[in-house]
Amino acid sequence: MTTQDQAPDMGAIKERMHKVWTSGEYARIGNPLVIMGELLCEAVDLRSGDEVLDVATGSGNTAISAARRFCEVTGMDLAAESIEHARKRAGAEGMDITFEVGDAENLSYPDASFDVVLSTLGVMFCPNQEKAAGELLRVCRPGGKIGLANWTPDGFIGNMFRTIGKHVPPPPGMKPPPLWGTEERLRELLGEGVSSLETRRRTYVFRYPSAGYFVEYFRNFYGPTFRAFMALDQSGQEGLARDLEELLDNWNTSGDETLVVPSDYLEVVAVRR
């Protein structure tokens, strides 16, 4: 088999990922994660007046957190529905944030446009990891900062994606998104583009009424699980639901009938060379 035969069809993968992230209703999943954006803004030590880009902003969590610190903020995302929701949230807080639909692998901003480039559980899901990383570097000014929050491969969400992948395999050739949650992969991606890279392992805790409730909630509102269930017949859907509930039960630390599941993520602060 030739190298060309082995190369993934990035166009097809991008189309598939677009369908994933425009499915469900991401705000229902993303809004509770607001603490991650707040902590990331503190980690990069934002200063009032900083020009900040939030890549793959989702429902606007981290962009809004940056605006609370009186930064000049732009948030972009692939999904128009998420952008509309982010605008409404910013409006409710009286914040002037520029929200735009765009592609994280082909950012529409000139080189060195921003003092700080952020992404919370966003850029890690780009099909072409190298291209996405290159864009983060390109739009960040020399001496500026890149701040990321990425799920780790060995945390709960990393295990959830592996469980889903046993039922609905990912596109051939696509690198697992949680690789962004390892320092080794980040150094490969950012390489000589940064003068320093610091990481800190943090934990986000999912709190839901029960494992069954979590599965149904994510099945209805989270794009990856929404699309995975749609791809399966009735028997397959029952099997996936059963495996996800078993995974949740194994990770549950509540000690009662509710669900309390810690999930590790990597907080990253890099300085653009």
N, C-alpha and C positions, 0 to 999 in steps of 0.2 A: 504494500500500500504506500502511495506517495505522501509526502508532507501535505500537498494540496488536498488530497483525499481526506486527511485527518483533520484539516483545519475546520473549526466550527463555522457554521453559517451565521455570522454575527447579525446580519439583517433579519433573519428569521427569529433569532434569539431576542433581538431588541423588540420586534413586534410582539412576541410572546410576553415579554416583560411589561410592555405597555398595557397589554390586556390584563395582566396580573394586577398592576398598581392602579388601574382605573376600575377594578372590580370591587365589590363590597362597599364599605364606607369607612375609609381609613381613619377619619377623625375620631371615630368611636374607639379605635385602638390607640391612636397616637396621643390624643389629648391627655390621658392619665400619665403619660411619660414625661410631663413637663419638667419634673425635677431634674431629669438628665440634661436638658438644655440649660437650666439655671446653673447647675454644677459645671458644665462645660464653659459657660461664659465666665465663671469665676476662675476656672483653671487657666484660661488664656489671658486673664488679667485685663479685660477690656477697659478702655479709657473713653470717656465722653468725647464724641466727635469722631471716633474711629469709623472708617468706611468698612462695613461688614457685609459679606456675602454668606447667606445660609443656603448651601447646596442641597437639593432634594429636601426642601423645607417641610414637606408633608402638610400638616394642618397648622404650621407656623410656630411651633413651640419655641425653637431656639432663636428664630428671628425676633419674636416678641420679647424673649428674654434679653436679647441684645439691645432692643429698642428701649427697654426699661432702664438701661444704663446710659441712655441718651446718645447712642451711636446712630450713625446714618446707615440704615439697613436696607438691603435688598434680599428677598427670598425668592428662590426659583424651584420649580418642581415640574415633573413630567405630566402630572395629572391636573387637568383644569379644574376638576371638582375640588381637589385639595386646596388649590390656590384660591378659589372662591371662598371656601370655608376660612382660610387663613385671613383673607381680607376682612371678613365679617368679625373675626375675633379681634383683629387689630383695631378695627373701627370701634368695637365695643369698649376698648381701653383708651380710645382717643389717640391712637398712635399713627403716625405717618410713615408707613413702611411700603416700599415698592415691592409688590408681588408679581411675578411673571411666570408664564409657562415656558419651559425650556428643557434642554437636554444636557445633563451633567457631563456627557462625553463630548459635547460641542458647545461650550459656554459662549454666549453671545457678547462677552465683555472683552475690552482690550487687555493687552498684557499689563500686569502690575497695577490693576485697577483698585485693589482692595488692601487695606491694612491687615484685615483678619478674614480668613475663609474658614467657615464652620460647616460641619455636617453631622447630624445626629441620627444614626441608624438610617442613613440615606444613601450616600455615595457608595457604601459597601455593596449595594445591590445592583450596581451597574454591570452589565454583561462583560464589557471590556475594561477590566480593572486597570490595566496599564494606561489606557487612554484617559480614563476618569482621573487617575492620579496625576497624569500630566497636565490636565486642565486645572486641577487645584493649584498646582505649582505655577502654571502660566499666569493666572489672574491675581496671584498674591505678590505684592511688592517685595523686593529684597529687604530682608530684616523684618518682614511681617510674619504673622503666625498662622498656622493651619491647626485647627482644633477639631478632633473627631471623637465620636462615641460609637463604638462598634461592638456588636455581640461577639462573644468568644466561641470558638468551636466546641469547647468542652462544657460550656454552661447549658442551662436549660433550653434556651432558644436554639443553640447549635444542635442539641439533641432532638428538639422538635423538628427541625428541618431534615435531619437524617431519618426520622421516623416517617415524615411525609414522603421523602425520597424513595423509601422502600415500596411505597404504593404508587407513586407517580414520579418516575425518575426525572431528574433535571435534564435540560437539553445537553446533548453530547458536546463535550469540549468546554463547557462552562465551569469556571473555577468556583468552588463554594464561597458564597459571600462572607461567612464567618472567618475566612482567612484574614480579612481586614482586622480581626480581633487578635492577631498575633504580632508581636514586635518583629519577628523575622520577616513576615510578609510585608509589613509596612516599610521596613528598611529596603526591601527589594523594590517596592513601588515608588518610594520617595527618593531613595538613593542619594546621589550627589546634589539633588535639588534642595536639600535642607542642611543647615549647619549643626542642628541639634534635634534630637527626638526623644521626648520623655513620655513614658506611659505609666498609667496607674490603673490597677484592676479595681473596679467598683462593682456593686451589686444593686440591681433594681429588683424590687419585690412585687410580683404580681399578686393581687388580692381579689379573689372572686368568691361568689357564694359556694361554688362546688366545682369539682373537675368536669362534671357534665355540663354545667353552665358555661365554663370556659370554652369547652369544645364547640358548643352551639354558637356562642358569641363570636369566636374566631371564624367559625364556618360561615357566618352571615356577613361579617364586616371586614375581615382581614384578607386582602387580596390573595396571598399565596395559599391559604387554606380554603378560601372560597373557590378558587380555580381548581385546586386539587380534588375537592369533593365533586365538583362539576364533571371532572374527567373520568369519574368512576361510576360503575353501575351500582345498583342497590346493595349488592353483597360487598362490593369493594368499599362503599361508603361506610357500611357497618363495621368492616374490618379496620378502616382508618380511624373511625371514632373510638373503637375499642382500644386500639393501640395508643392513641393520644391520651385517653383517660388513664390507661395503665401507667404511661409515662408521668402524667401529672400526679397520680397517687404516689409514685415512687419518689417524686421530688417534693411532695407536700410536707411542710414543716408545721402546720397549724396545730396539730394535736386535737382538733375538734372536727366538726362536720364541714367547716369552711375550707377554702383553698388559700394557702400562703406559699408561694413558690419563688425562691430567690433565683435570679438569673444574672450571671456575671457578664460584664461588658468591659471593654478596654477604653479608657479615656486617654486621648493622645494630644500632646502639644508639641508641634514641630515649628522650628524657625526657618523661614525661607532664606536660602543662601543668597 
